[in-house]
Amino acid sequence: MEPELNLSNADIIVLIAYLAGVTLMGVYFARRNTSTEEYFVGGRKFKGWIIGLSLVGTSISSISFLAYPGDAYKTAYLRMLPNFMLPVGVLVASYVFLPFFRKNRITSAYEYLEMRFGPGVRVYGSITFIACQLIRISSILYLLALLLQSVTSMNMITCIIIGGIFVSLYTVLGGIDAVIWTDVIQTVVLAVGGLICLGVIVNALPGGIGDIFSAGRAAGKFGFSELRDGVLRPVNWDLSLTSKTATMMLVIGLTNWLTEYSCNQNVVQRYAASRSTHDARVAMWVCALTSIPIWLFFMFLGTALYVFYQTFPVEAATHMLEGVRKAEDILPYFITNQLPTGMAGLVIAAALAAAMSSLDSSINAISTVSIIDIYRRHLVHGRDDKHYLLVARLIGIAVSVLMIIGAIWLAGTETKTLQHTLTILGALMGGGLFGMFMCGMLTTAADQRAIYCGIFCTLIFTCWTILSANNFLPEYLAVPFDLYYTGVIGNIVMFIVGYIFGKTYFKNRKSLDDLTIWTYKATHPALSGTPLKKGINTHE
């Protein structure tokens, strides 16, 4: 019989103190949120290092804490490759994309789309973002529930509901202020929790950390390999759309990070909350230079877990390798069965921190986009700010309910690893959003009609991919590429179609001052590093 976790009084005190502290922060910041400006962007006053650490918390999430170790435990480091392109993405974004968002004191990334193409394109971008984020937060809540279930022995649905309600409570109350400051704290707690787990493993192995390197190397766990037919097989570095090659994983990574820093409201909202363009750039580099070591660490932790359970084999761990149980169970299983009394509480708090640091950001971002880009812009005009603040909180509650429903659905799915599933889902739901922003920022061609043509073709492409993936099409109509590349190809389709129609049939005839890299004024305040005074209001 496997040992059961017995929470000590110290564990319980740590957990209660952590949860109470986070909740009190939400209550504290709720008193300051008397306007949507404060609720959405915190008065635009945050220093770069604070925003940077909050971006780390948003980026790493429980996908890092649970899915990365699970992936490295079962396979190798192939899915770490895309993360190495983060510095390249940040370098491009900090000098190409950032100025467009710092100008005019925008709150939502999709305000730019209206300035460049019109209100319909803005709505499409907003809805696409909301759909992608609902998938992401549902998966993160599911991972959180995995740990809660292993600790409390409650059923999965109960754990999902409890976790969802708690996270939504302080997020809906505290707004972006609570999100940013709790993310900073949660980033530190997450790192400490991971170090504790690794320390316990190293202490237990006869050869210490040397065993991890030697056994992991012998099993091929440190390579860029894919699990095929139960065997880890190194991928090659070819350019290919039919298999996961190392080169193509880097291409995916670059596309993902450019998308993240050009049109993801979670990030753009941090740009807006920074006190200056310089602080926003500092934040981006703090995030990049901190996140990669953390991701590598949690992949390494997965390898350490593999070596640990090869040295001290148990049936449950073997089932996770064989696919009988989900690989994401491995770290919760280790926490609940191997950590000494007194440490489990802190590590469980770290796992909670990992989930909450992403859930709170996305819930607040969805609420922001819903109000700024849809509700106030198109549905209800001219109401006082208190009305929009109230509706923003109600939307946060509604998003939390949808997140809980999505997590319950994920709990019933069968997947190779959750990281694998999320990559495919994200690609399918991306909607060519990055290609749309690039068509706007990098070219002077195209108006909204050309972009509508791009959207139409991208949606047709996505439908074709979904039907093929579910075997609804004859073999000769099946997609000739790996589903991992759906997002990359979808963005290319959007950009090329929009550009061609813009150059031929639907040429732009409006002023593009400060809206493309070719028409941007180098003396614009957004490039100076100073806070902006005022800007164009696109809300009414």
C-alpha positions as CSV (number, residue, x, y, z in Angstrom):
1,M,0.0,0.0,0.0
2,E,1.3,3.4,-0.9
3,P,1.9,5.8,2.0
4,E,-0.7,8.5,2.5
5,L,0.0,12.1,3.1
6,N,-0.8,13.2,6.6
7,L,-0.7,17.0,6.9
8,S,1.0,18.1,10.0
9,N,-0.1,21.2,12.0
10,A,2.8,23.1,10.5
11,D,1.6,22.2,7.0
12,I,-1.9,23.3,7.7
13,I,-0.7,26.6,9.2
14,V,1.4,27.3,6.2
15,L,-1.5,26.6,3.8
16,I,-4.0,28.7,5.8
17,A,-1.5,31.6,6.1
18,Y,-0.8,31.6,2.4
19,L,-4.4,31.4,1.3
20,A,-5.5,34.0,3.9
21,G,-2.7,36.3,2.8
22,V,-3.7,36.2,-0.8
23,T,-7.4,36.7,0.0
24,L,-6.6,39.7,2.2
25,M,-4.6,41.3,-0.6
26,G,-7.6,41.1,-2.8
27,V,-9.8,42.7,-0.1
28,Y,-7.1,45.4,0.5
29,F,-6.9,46.4,-3.2
30,A,-10.7,46.2,-3.6
31,R,-10.9,49.5,-1.6
32,R,-8.6,51.2,-4.1
33,N,-10.5,50.1,-7.2
34,T,-12.9,53.0,-7.5
35,S,-12.5,53.3,-11.3
36,T,-11.9,51.1,-14.3
37,E,-8.5,52.8,-14.9
38,E,-7.3,51.5,-11.5
39,Y,-9.1,48.1,-11.9
40,F,-7.6,47.4,-15.3
41,V,-4.2,49.1,-15.4
42,G,-3.5,50.0,-11.7
43,G,-3.2,53.7,-12.5
44,R,-0.3,53.1,-14.9
45,K,2.3,53.5,-12.1
46,F,4.2,50.2,-11.8
47,K,8.0,49.9,-11.9
48,G,9.6,47.6,-14.5
49,W,10.9,44.9,-12.1
50,I,7.5,44.5,-10.4
51,I,5.8,44.1,-13.8
52,G,8.5,41.7,-14.9
53,L,8.1,39.4,-11.9
54,S,4.3,39.4,-12.4
55,L,4.9,38.4,-16.1
56,V,7.0,35.5,-14.9
57,G,4.2,34.4,-12.6
58,T,1.7,34.6,-15.5
59,S,4.0,32.8,-17.9
60,I,5.1,29.9,-15.7
61,S,1.8,28.9,-14.1
62,S,0.9,25.4,-13.0
63,I,1.8,24.3,-16.6
64,S,5.4,24.7,-15.5
65,F,4.9,23.3,-12.0
66,L,2.9,20.2,-13.1
67,A,2.8,19.7,-16.9
68,Y,6.5,20.4,-17.5
69,P,7.7,17.8,-14.9
70,G,5.1,15.4,-16.2
71,D,6.3,15.9,-19.8
72,A,10.0,15.5,-18.9
73,Y,9.2,12.5,-16.7
74,K,7.4,10.6,-19.5
75,T,9.4,11.9,-22.5
76,A,12.4,14.3,-22.8
77,Y,13.0,18.0,-23.4
78,L,11.6,18.5,-26.9
79,R,8.8,20.7,-25.8
80,M,11.3,22.9,-24.0
81,L,12.8,24.0,-27.3
82,P,10.1,26.7,-28.1
83,N,10.9,28.4,-24.8
84,F,14.5,29.2,-26.0
85,M,13.0,31.6,-28.5
86,L,11.6,33.9,-25.8
87,P,14.6,36.3,-25.8
88,V,14.3,36.7,-29.5
89,G,10.6,37.4,-29.2
90,V,11.2,39.9,-26.5
91,L,14.0,41.6,-28.5
92,V,11.7,42.1,-31.4
93,A,8.6,43.0,-29.3
94,S,10.4,45.6,-27.1
95,Y,11.4,47.8,-30.1
96,V,8.8,46.9,-32.8
97,F,5.5,46.2,-31.0
98,L,5.8,48.0,-27.7
99,P,5.6,51.6,-29.0
100,F,2.3,50.9,-30.7
101,F,0.8,49.9,-27.4
102,R,2.3,52.6,-25.3
103,K,1.0,55.4,-27.5
104,N,-2.5,56.8,-26.9
105,R,-2.7,55.3,-23.4
106,I,-4.5,52.2,-24.7
107,T,-5.8,49.6,-22.2
108,S,-6.6,46.8,-24.6
109,A,-4.3,45.3,-27.3
110,Y,-7.3,45.3,-29.7
111,E,-7.8,49.0,-29.6
112,Y,-4.9,49.1,-32.1
113,L,-6.9,46.9,-34.5
114,E,-9.7,49.4,-34.6
115,M,-7.2,52.3,-35.2
116,R,-5.7,50.3,-38.1
117,F,-8.6,48.3,-39.6
118,G,-11.9,49.2,-38.0
119,P,-14.3,48.1,-35.2
120,G,-15.2,44.8,-36.7
121,V,-11.6,43.5,-36.8
122,R,-11.2,44.7,-33.2
123,V,-14.2,42.6,-32.1
124,Y,-12.8,39.5,-33.9
125,G,-9.5,39.9,-32.2
126,S,-11.1,40.3,-28.8
127,I,-13.3,37.2,-29.2
128,T,-10.4,35.1,-30.4
129,F,-8.3,36.2,-27.4
130,I,-11.2,35.4,-25.0
131,A,-11.7,31.9,-26.5
132,C,-8.0,31.1,-26.3
133,Q,-7.7,32.2,-22.7
134,L,-10.8,30.2,-21.6
135,I,-9.0,27.1,-22.9
136,R,-5.8,28.1,-21.1
137,I,-7.3,28.9,-17.7
138,S,-9.5,25.7,-17.8
139,S,-6.3,23.6,-18.2
140,I,-4.5,25.4,-15.4
141,L,-7.4,25.0,-13.0
142,Y,-7.5,21.3,-14.0
143,L,-3.9,20.9,-13.0
144,L,-4.5,22.7,-9.7
145,A,-7.4,20.3,-9.0
146,L,-5.1,17.3,-9.6
147,L,-3.0,18.4,-6.7
148,L,-5.9,19.2,-4.5
149,Q,-7.4,15.8,-5.2
150,S,-4.3,14.0,-4.2
151,V,-3.9,16.0,-1.0
152,T,-7.5,16.0,0.2
153,S,-8.9,12.8,-1.3
154,M,-11.9,14.8,-2.5
155,N,-13.3,14.0,-6.0
156,M,-12.0,15.9,-9.0
157,I,-15.1,18.0,-9.6
158,T,-15.2,19.2,-6.0
159,C,-11.5,20.2,-6.2
160,I,-12.1,22.1,-9.5
161,I,-15.0,24.0,-8.0
162,I,-13.2,24.9,-4.8
163,G,-10.0,26.0,-6.6
164,G,-12.0,28.1,-9.2
165,I,-14.0,29.9,-6.5
166,F,-11.0,30.8,-4.4
167,V,-9.0,32.2,-7.3
168,S,-11.9,34.2,-8.7
169,L,-12.6,35.7,-5.3
170,Y,-9.4,37.8,-4.8
171,T,-9.1,38.5,-8.6
172,V,-12.6,39.9,-9.0
173,L,-12.2,41.9,-5.8
174,G,-8.7,43.3,-6.2
175,G,-8.3,43.9,-10.0
176,I,-4.9,44.3,-11.6
177,D,-3.3,45.6,-8.4
178,A,-4.0,42.3,-6.6
179,V,-3.1,40.3,-9.7
180,I,0.3,41.9,-10.1
181,W,1.4,41.9,-6.4
182,T,0.1,38.4,-5.8
183,D,1.9,37.2,-8.9
184,V,5.2,38.6,-7.6
185,I,4.8,36.7,-4.3
186,Q,3.6,33.6,-6.0
187,T,6.7,33.5,-8.3
188,V,8.9,33.4,-5.3
189,V,6.8,30.7,-3.6
190,L,6.7,28.6,-6.7
191,A,10.5,28.6,-7.0
192,V,11.0,27.7,-3.4
193,G,8.5,24.8,-3.7
194,G,10.3,23.3,-6.7
195,L,13.7,23.6,-4.9
196,I,12.3,21.7,-1.9
197,C,11.1,18.8,-4.1
198,L,14.5,18.6,-5.9
199,G,16.3,18.7,-2.6
200,V,14.3,15.8,-1.2
201,I,15.1,13.7,-4.4
202,V,18.8,14.5,-4.3
203,N,19.0,13.6,-0.6
204,A,17.2,10.3,-1.2
205,L,19.3,9.1,-4.2
206,P,22.4,7.1,-3.3
207,G,24.6,9.1,-5.6
208,G,22.8,12.4,-5.1
209,I,22.5,14.8,-8.0
210,G,25.1,12.8,-10.0
211,D,22.6,9.9,-10.2
212,I,20.1,12.3,-12.0
213,F,22.6,13.2,-14.6
214,S,24.0,9.8,-15.2
215,A,20.7,7.8,-15.2
216,G,18.9,10.6,-17.1
217,R,21.6,10.7,-19.8
218,A,21.6,6.9,-20.1
219,A,17.9,6.9,-20.7
220,G,18.1,9.7,-23.2
221,K,16.0,12.0,-21.0
222,F,18.1,15.2,-21.6
223,G,17.7,15.0,-25.4
224,F,15.3,16.6,-27.8
225,S,13.3,13.4,-28.4
226,E,9.8,12.4,-29.1
227,L,8.1,9.3,-27.7
228,R,7.1,7.0,-30.5
229,D,5.9,3.4,-29.9
230,G,7.1,3.6,-26.3
231,V,10.7,4.5,-27.3
232,L,12.3,8.0,-27.1
233,R,13.6,8.8,-30.5
234,P,15.8,11.9,-31.1
235,V,14.2,14.4,-33.6
236,N,16.3,15.7,-36.5
237,W,16.9,19.4,-37.4
238,D,15.2,19.3,-40.8
239,L,12.6,21.8,-42.0
240,S,9.5,19.7,-42.1
241,L,5.7,20.1,-41.6
242,T,5.0,16.4,-41.2
243,S,7.0,15.7,-38.0
244,K,8.3,17.5,-34.9
245,T,11.8,18.5,-35.8
246,A,13.9,20.6,-33.5
247,T,14.1,23.4,-36.1
248,M,10.3,23.5,-36.5
249,M,9.9,23.5,-32.7
250,L,12.0,26.7,-32.6
251,V,9.8,28.2,-35.3
252,I,6.8,27.4,-33.3
253,G,8.4,29.0,-30.3
254,L,9.3,32.2,-32.1
255,T,5.7,32.4,-33.5
256,N,4.2,31.8,-30.0
257,W,6.4,34.4,-28.3
258,L,5.9,37.0,-31.0
259,T,2.2,36.4,-30.6
260,E,2.4,36.6,-26.8
261,Y,4.2,39.9,-26.9
262,S,2.3,41.5,-29.8
263,C,-1.4,40.6,-29.2
264,N,-1.9,38.8,-25.9
265,Q,-3.8,41.1,-23.5
266,N,-2.2,39.5,-20.5
267,V,1.1,41.0,-21.7
268,V,-0.2,44.2,-23.3
269,Q,-2.1,45.1,-20.1
270,R,1.3,45.0,-18.3
271,Y,2.7,47.4,-20.9
272,A,-0.2,49.7,-20.1
273,A,0.3,49.3,-16.3
274,S,4.0,50.3,-16.5
275,R,4.9,53.8,-15.6
276,S,7.0,54.3,-18.8
277,T,8.1,52.6,-22.0
278,H,11.5,52.1,-20.4
279,D,9.9,50.3,-17.4
280,A,7.8,48.1,-19.8
281,R,11.0,47.1,-21.6
282,V,12.7,46.3,-18.3
283,A,9.7,44.1,-17.4
284,M,10.0,42.2,-20.6
285,W,13.6,41.3,-20.1
286,V,13.1,40.5,-16.4
287,C,10.5,38.0,-17.5
288,A,12.6,36.5,-20.3
289,L,15.8,36.1,-18.2
290,T,13.9,34.6,-15.3
291,S,11.4,32.4,-17.0
292,I,13.9,30.3,-19.0
293,P,15.9,29.1,-16.0
294,I,12.6,28.3,-14.2
295,W,11.3,26.3,-17.1
296,L,14.5,24.4,-17.4
297,F,14.5,23.7,-13.7
298,F,11.0,22.2,-13.8
299,M,11.9,20.0,-16.8
300,F,15.0,18.9,-14.8
301,L,12.7,18.2,-11.9
302,G,10.7,15.8,-14.1
303,T,13.9,14.0,-15.1
304,A,14.8,13.8,-11.4
305,L,11.4,12.2,-10.7
306,Y,12.1,9.7,-13.4
307,V,15.4,8.7,-11.9
308,F,13.9,8.6,-8.4
309,Y,11.2,6.2,-9.4
310,Q,13.6,4.1,-11.4
311,T,15.6,3.8,-8.2
312,F,12.6,3.3,-5.9
313,P,9.9,1.9,-8.2
314,V,6.2,2.0,-7.4
315,E,3.3,0.8,-9.4
316,A,1.6,4.3,-9.7
317,A,4.8,5.9,-11.2
318,T,5.1,3.0,-13.7
319,H,1.5,3.5,-14.8
320,M,2.3,7.1,-15.5
321,L,5.2,6.1,-17.7
322,E,3.0,3.6,-19.5
323,G,0.1,6.0,-20.1
324,V,-2.3,4.2,-17.8
325,R,-2.4,7.3,-15.7
326,K,-1.7,10.9,-16.8
327,A,1.9,12.0,-16.6
328,E,0.8,15.3,-14.9
329,D,0.0,13.2,-11.8
330,I,3.7,12.5,-11.1
331,L,4.6,15.6,-9.1
332,P,1.4,15.6,-7.0
333,Y,2.0,11.9,-6.3
334,F,5.6,12.6,-5.2
335,I,4.5,15.5,-3.0
336,T,1.8,13.5,-1.3
337,N,3.9,10.4,-0.7
338,Q,7.5,11.5,-0.3
339,L,7.8,14.9,1.2
340,P,8.7,15.0,4.9
341,T,6.3,16.3,7.5
342,G,6.4,20.1,7.6
343,M,7.4,20.6,4.0
344,A,4.3,19.5,2.2
345,G,2.3,22.6,3.2
346,L,4.8,24.9,1.6
347,V,5.1,22.9,-1.6
348,I,1.3,22.6,-1.9
349,A,1.2,26.4,-1.5
350,A,3.7,26.6,-4.3
351,A,1.5,24.6,-6.6
352,L,-1.5,26.8,-5.7
353,A,0.7,29.8,-6.4
354,A,1.6,28.4,-9.8
355,A,-2.0,28.1,-10.8
356,M,-3.3,31.3,-9.3
357,S,-0.5,33.5,-10.8
358,S,-1.9,32.6,-14.3
359,L,-5.6,32.3,-13.5
360,D,-5.9,35.7,-11.9
361,S,-4.1,37.4,-14.9
362,S,-6.3,35.8,-17.5
363,I,-9.6,36.4,-15.6
364,N,-8.7,40.1,-15.2
365,A,-7.6,40.3,-18.9
366,I,-10.7,38.7,-20.2
367,S,-12.8,41.1,-18.1
368,T,-10.8,44.0,-19.4
369,V,-11.2,43.0,-23.1
370,S,-14.9,42.3,-22.6
371,I,-15.6,45.8,-21.2
372,I,-13.2,47.9,-23.3
373,D,-13.6,46.2,-26.7
374,I,-17.1,44.9,-26.6
375,Y,-19.4,46.0,-23.9
376,R,-18.5,49.7,-23.6
377,R,-17.5,50.1,-27.3
378,H,-20.5,48.4,-28.9
379,L,-23.2,47.5,-26.4
380,V,-23.7,50.1,-23.7
381,H,-22.5,53.6,-24.3
382,G,-22.4,56.6,-22.0
383,R,-22.8,55.1,-18.6
384,D,-20.8,56.3,-15.6
385,D,-17.5,54.5,-14.7
386,K,-19.0,52.8,-11.7
387,H,-21.4,50.9,-13.9
388,Y,-18.5,49.6,-16.1
389,L,-16.6,48.6,-13.0
390,L,-19.5,46.6,-11.7
391,V,-20.0,44.9,-15.0
392,A,-16.3,44.1,-15.2
393,R,-16.6,42.3,-11.8
394,L,-19.7,40.4,-13.0
395,I,-17.8,39.3,-16.2
396,G,-15.0,38.1,-14.0
397,I,-17.5,35.9,-12.1
398,A,-19.0,34.6,-15.4
399,V,-15.5,33.8,-16.7
400,S,-14.8,31.9,-13.5
401,V,-17.9,29.7,-14.1
402,L,-16.8,28.9,-17.7
403,M,-13.3,28.1,-16.4
404,I,-14.7,25.6,-14.0
405,I,-16.8,24.0,-16.7
406,G,-13.8,23.8,-19.0
407,A,-11.7,22.2,-16.3
408,I,-14.3,19.6,-15.6
409,W,-14.4,18.7,-19.4
410,L,-10.6,18.4,-19.5
411,A,-10.7,16.1,-16.5
412,G,-12.6,13.6,-18.6
413,T,-10.3,13.7,-21.7
414,E,-7.7,11.1,-22.6
415,T,-4.4,12.8,-23.6
416,K,-0.8,11.8,-24.2
417,T,0.3,14.7,-22.0
418,L,-1.6,17.9,-21.2
419,Q,1.3,20.0,-22.7
420,H,0.8,18.2,-26.0
421,T,-3.0,18.8,-26.0
422,L,-2.7,22.5,-25.1
423,T,-0.2,23.1,-27.9
424,I,-2.7,21.8,-30.4
425,L,-5.7,23.5,-28.9
426,G,-3.9,26.8,-28.8
427,A,-2.9,26.5,-32.5
428,L,-6.5,25.7,-33.5
429,M,-8.0,28.6,-31.6
430,G,-5.3,31.2,-32.5
431,G,-7.5,32.5,-35.3
432,G,-4.5,34.0,-37.2
433,L,-4.4,36.9,-34.6
434,F,-0.6,37.3,-34.9
435,G,-0.8,37.4,-38.7
436,M,-3.4,40.1,-38.4
437,F,-1.3,42.3,-36.2
438,M,1.7,41.8,-38.4
439,C,-0.3,42.8,-41.5
440,G,-1.2,46.0,-39.6
441,M,2.1,46.9,-38.1
442,L,4.5,45.8,-40.8
443,T,2.7,46.8,-44.0
444,T,0.8,49.8,-45.3
445,A,-1.4,47.6,-47.4
446,A,-4.9,46.4,-46.6
447,D,-8.0,47.8,-45.0
448,Q,-10.6,46.0,-43.0
449,R,-12.1,44.4,-46.1
450,A,-8.7,42.7,-46.9
451,I,-8.4,41.5,-43.3
452,Y,-12.0,40.1,-43.5
453,C,-10.8,38.0,-46.5
454,G,-7.8,36.9,-44.4
455,I,-10.1,36.0,-41.5
456,F,-12.4,34.0,-43.8
457,C,-9.5,32.0,-45.3
458,T,-8.0,31.4,-41.8
459,L,-11.3,30.1,-40.5
460,I,-11.7,27.8,-43.5
461,F,-8.2,26.5,-42.9
462,T,-8.9,25.9,-39.2
463,C,-12.2,24.1,-39.9
464,W,-10.3,21.9,-42.4
465,T,-7.7,21.1,-39.8
466,I,-10.3,20.3,-37.1
467,L,-12.2,18.0,-39.4
468,S,-9.1,16.2,-40.5
469,A,-7.8,15.8,-37.0
470,N,-11.1,14.1,-36.0
471,N,-11.0,11.8,-39.1
472,F,-14.1,13.4,-40.7
473,L,-12.5,13.7,-44.1
474,P,-11.3,11.2,-46.6
475,E,-7.6,10.4,-46.6
476,Y,-6.9,12.5,-49.8
477,L,-8.2,15.6,-48.0
478,A,-6.3,15.0,-44.7
479,V,-4.0,17.8,-43.7
480,P,-0.4,17.0,-44.8
481,F,1.3,18.5,-41.7
482,D,1.6,17.8,-38.0
483,L,-1.1,19.6,-35.9
484,Y,1.7,21.4,-34.0
485,Y,2.2,23.6,-37.0
486,T,-1.5,24.7,-37.3
487,G,-0.9,28.0,-35.5
488,V,2.2,28.9,-37.6
489,I,0.5,28.1,-40.9
490,G,-2.7,29.8,-39.8
491,N,-0.9,33.1,-39.1
492,I,0.9,32.8,-42.5
493,V,-2.5,32.3,-44.2
494,M,-3.9,35.4,-42.5
495,F,-0.9,37.6,-43.3
496,I,-0.5,36.5,-47.0
497,V,-4.2,36.7,-47.8
498,G,-4.6,40.1,-46.1
499,Y,-1.6,41.5,-47.8
500,I,-2.4,40.3,-51.3
501,F,-6.0,41.5,-51.1
502,G,-4.7,44.8,-49.6
503,K,-2.3,45.3,-52.5
504,T,-4.7,44.4,-55.2
505,Y,-8.4,44.9,-54.4
506,F,-8.8,46.5,-51.0
507,K,-6.1,49.1,-50.8
508,N,-5.9,51.2,-47.6
509,R,-7.0,54.9,-48.1
510,K,-7.0,56.1,-44.5
511,S,-4.2,57.9,-42.7
512,L,-1.7,55.5,-41.1
513,D,0.2,58.0,-39.0
514,D,1.9,56.2,-36.1
515,L,0.1,52.9,-37.0
516,T,2.8,51.1,-39.0
517,I,6.6,50.8,-38.8
518,W,6.8,52.8,-42.0
519,T,4.7,55.7,-40.8
520,Y,5.7,55.8,-37.2
521,K,7.2,59.1,-35.9
522,A,10.6,58.5,-34.3
523,T,10.1,61.4,-32.0
524,H,6.8,60.0,-30.6
525,P,6.8,60.1,-26.7
526,A,6.3,56.4,-26.6
527,L,10.0,56.0,-27.7
528,S,11.3,58.4,-25.1
529,G,10.8,56.3,-22.0
530,T,8.6,59.0,-20.4
531,P,5.0,58.5,-19.2
532,L,2.4,59.5,-21.7
533,K,0.0,62.4,-20.8
534,K,-3.1,61.6,-22.8
535,G,-4.3,59.9,-25.9
536,I,-7.1,59.1,-28.2
537,N,-10.2,57.6,-26.6
538,T,-11.6,54.8,-28.7
539,H,-14.1,53.6,-26.2
540,E,-17.1,55.7,-27.2
